[in-house]
Amino acid sequence: MKLYHAPGSCSQAVHIVLREAGLDAGLIEVDARKHVIVGGGDFYEVAPLGYVPLLVLDDGVVLREGPVIMQYLADLKPASGLAPANGTMARYRLQEWLNFLTSEIHKGFLPLLYAVAAGKYVDTARPKLLARFMWIDQQLEGQRYLMGESFTLADAYLFALTGWGKAAWMKSVYNADIDLNGLGNVRQWYERVRARPAVQEVLEREGFGG
Ligand SMILES: N[C@@H](CCC(=O)N[C@@H](CS)C(=O)NCC(=O)O)C(=O)O
């Protein structure tokens, strides 16, 4: 398998899942803003839409979309507990989280990441995004991870996205102008996830260690 990824982007979640599951994959780094493969090559030739993550299986099959790639990888290693079994209500709960994260948090960050182009829309987007993070903070009350006691794909995804915000307790990757400092449960969860050996390895490899 080969994973096309960009350090600090949403593909960091897939990178974490690979490590958590103990799966082996070649990592190919992409400059996601310039759409070029680091070391040479036009990324559009591999990915017509020009975005990471992209997984290429050993038989050449190409899998797109982070939440789907993560589920594919988790299902290769069911014992990892990264995703509950297909067909169970718990699996739908996981998919509920993944869909929420992709549409409300991941894409909710875009106006803040491209604030100049977004202009006044930032004033609408920021409180919406903060409200969603506050809701996540409530869901984390009294539990270690988003789905309860076990780390799942949802935690890997949210971890990569949270790193785009601003708070004294995180190592911000893109420094989008949203202040997450007031979120105590998110803070504890973030530090818990960051301390996981697999996450540490990924942060080191992507250049955010230390
Ligand atoms: N729907 C895609 C979106 C992926 C995405 O937004 N990737 C960003 C990095 S976080 C990217 O590569 N952007 C470059 C571009 O869109 O040109 C997914 O969920 O996998």
The ligand as an SDF file (V2000), in Angstrom:
LIG
                    3D

 20 19  0  0  0  0  0  0  0  0999 V2000
  -13.1400   15.1150    0.9880 N   0  0  0  0  0  0  0  0  0  0  0  0
  -11.7250   14.9100    1.2050 C   0  0  0  0  0  0  0  0  0  0  0  0
  -11.1140   16.2480    1.5030 C   0  0  0  0  0  0  0  0  0  0  0  0
   -9.6270   16.1330    1.7320 C   0  0  0  0  0  0  0  0  0  0  0  0
   -8.9760   17.5030    1.9030 C   0  0  0  0  0  0  0  0  0  0  0  0
   -9.6510   18.5240    2.1350 O   0  0  0  0  0  0  0  0  0  0  0  0
   -7.6330   17.5080    1.8040 N   0  0  0  0  0  0  0  0  0  0  0  0
   -6.8660   18.7380    1.9080 C   0  0  0  0  0  0  0  0  0  0  0  0
   -5.8480   18.6520    3.0150 C   0  0  0  0  0  0  0  0  0  0  0  0
   -6.6800   18.5880    4.5910 S   0  0  0  0  0  0  0  0  0  0  0  0
   -6.1130   18.9500    0.5910 C   0  0  0  0  0  0  0  0  0  0  0  0
   -5.3700   18.0940    0.1660 O   0  0  0  0  0  0  0  0  0  0  0  0
   -6.3570   20.1000   -0.0440 N   0  0  0  0  0  0  0  0  0  0  0  0
   -5.7290   20.4650   -1.2710 C   0  0  0  0  0  0  0  0  0  0  0  0
   -6.7570   20.9350   -2.2760 C   0  0  0  0  0  0  0  0  0  0  0  0
   -7.9740   20.7660   -2.0340 O   0  0  0  0  0  0  0  0  0  0  0  0
   -6.3460   21.4680   -3.2970 O   0  0  0  0  0  0  0  0  0  0  0  0
  -11.4830   13.9180    2.3390 C   0  0  0  0  0  0  0  0  0  0  0  0
  -12.2480   13.9680    3.3310 O   0  0  0  0  0  0  0  0  0  0  0  0
  -10.5700   13.0790    2.2560 O   0  0  0  0  0  0  0  0  0  0  0  0
  1  2  1  0
  2  3  1  0
  2 18  1  0
  3  4  1  0
  4  5  1  0
  5  6  2  0
  5  7  1  0
  7  8  1  0
  8  9  1  0
  8 11  1  0
  9 10  1  0
 11 12  2  0
 11 13  1  0
 13 14  1  0
 14 15  1  0
 15 16  2  0
 15 17  1  0
 18 19  2  0
 18 20  1  0
M  END
$$$$
